[in-house]
Amino acid sequence: MARISPLVAVPPLAFAALAGMFLWGMGRDAPNELPSAMVGRDAPAVPQTTLPGKTQLTDEMLRQPGVKLVNFWASWCPPCRAEHPTLTDLAKRMPVYGVDLRDTDANALQFLAEDGDPYAAIATDPKGRTAIDWGVTAPPETFIVDGEGRILYRYAGPLVREDYTNRFLPELEKAMAAEE
């Protein structure tokens, strides 16, 4: 009588494990959203460099009363250009601070001159070190920060269309209601 090798069970078990992992992933509340370890923590330090002629973003600004946004952006980033009108509108309601990521001063200034400057203050992060501290994976990313400098929400991607309306805006409204 031929004996069946135990290795025959490996492919079906591997398939079952993979299928279970996929089912678990699809059942999450927001399967496309990357979790952030920064939510609920104090905002990390910001660089003490800025673009020529712009107001320097400081750690103290992030701890001033009221909800504010911190947006990581770059002139070379097409999604950053797509979300720029949304940031301009938001800047009429609250402080929007920018961190220019891995960019040259000349390119960043040209971008702001062409499309307008929604930022109340800017820091520059030419080597991307601050982005790592904040957990930024790629620009654009926007953080909602409360009046004590705590990160309430992280949004990865451009603030446009349904994602902005359905995912970001409810979190912003919740943060603003909590500050009242």
N, C-alpha and C positions, 0 to 999 in steps of 0.2 A: 504494500500500500504506500502510495506517495504521500509524503508529508508536506503540508502547506507552510511556507515560510511566514513568520510573523511580520516581515517587511511588507507583505501584501496589505496590511491594515494601515500603513502609513499614509498613502494618498487619500483614502476616504476620511481619515482623521484630520489631516491637514486641511482638506476642503471644508469639513464641518467647522473647524476652528476659524477659518477665514470667513465663512458665511456668517457665523455668529458675531464676529467682529464688525462686519458690514451692517448687519441688522442692528446692533447696538449703536453704531454711528448714525444710522438713519433715524433712529428714535430720539436723538438729542433734540432739545428745544430749538437750537439754532445751529444746524450741522455745518453751515458754511462759515460760521463765525469762529475766528481764532480766539481762544481764551487768553486773557491777560493776567499775569501774576501781579501787575501793578495796581489793579483796581482795589480800592480800599486803603492803599498805602499813600504816604506823603510823596508828592512829586519830587523826582530826583533833581539834583542841581542842573542848572542850565549854564552853557558856556558864557564866559565873560568877554565875548567878542561879538561884534555886530558889523553890519554893512556901513560903509562911509555915509555919513549924513543921516543915519537912522537912529532912533531911540534904542538904547541897550535894554534888552529883556533881562530882568533880575529875578532872583529867587524871591525877594520880598514882594514883587508884583504878583507872584502866584499865590501869595498868602494874604492878599488884600481881600476885604469883604466882597461877596458876590461871586456868581458863577462866571467862569471865563473859559476860553478855549485855548489850547496849545496845538498848533498845526505844524507838523513836519512836512516840508515841501522842498522842491528844487525846480530850477528853471528848465532843466533837461527832462522833466517828468511830464509827459502828456496828460495823465489823469489829474495832475496838479493844476494844469491849465483849465481842464474841464470843470473842476470844482471852484475855480477862482470867483466866478460871479456869486456863488452861494456864500462863500466866505465874506465877500463884500457886503452882501445883505445882512449876514449875521453880525458884522462889525457895527452896524447901526443900532443893534440891540444890546451888545455886551462887548467887553474887551476880547479881541482875538489876537493872540500872540503867535509869532512865527519862529520856527527854527529852520533855517536854510541848511539843507543837508547835502554834503559832498558837492559843493557848487563853487564857482568862482564869483568873486564880488562883482565883476563886470557883467557877467551873464545874469546874476540875480537882480542887479539894479536895472538892467535893461528890461527884464521880465516885468518888474514892478512899475517901471516907467510906461511900458506899453499897455499893461492890463489894469493898472491901478494898484494901490497899496492898502490892503484892508487891515494891516497889522498895526496895533497900538505900539508894539515894540518887537524887536527882532534879535535873535541870537544866531550866530553862525556855527555850524558844526562841520568844518571842512573834511575831517577824517572819519566822521560817523561814530565817534566814541560816545557822545551823549545819546545818540539814537539807541545804542546798545543798552545803556543804563535805563532808558525808558521802555525797552522791549520792542522798539520799532523794527519791523521786518522789511518794509520798503515804503517810500513815500507814495501817495500822501497818507498820513495817519493823523487823526485828530483826537485829542483827549479833552474830556469835560472835567474841569477842576473846580472844587468848591472853594468857599471863602476861607478855609483853613489850609488850603494847599494840598488837599487830598484828591487823588484821581478817582472820579466816580464812574467813568466809562471810557473805553477805548474803541475807536472806530477805525478799522483798517480799510482803506480804499477811498475813492473820491466821493465827496458829498454831492451826489447827483440823483435825480429821478426818484424812483420808488424806494431804493435803498435808503436814501436820505429821509424821505417822508415816513417810511414804515419802520426803520430801525433807529436812525440817529435822532430824529426830531422827538419821538416819545421819551427817549432818555434825557434829552436836553430839557424838555418841559417838566419832567419829574424832578430834575436837579434844581430847576428854577423855583418850582413850587416848594421844595424843601427849604430853600433859602429865605422864603418870605416869612 
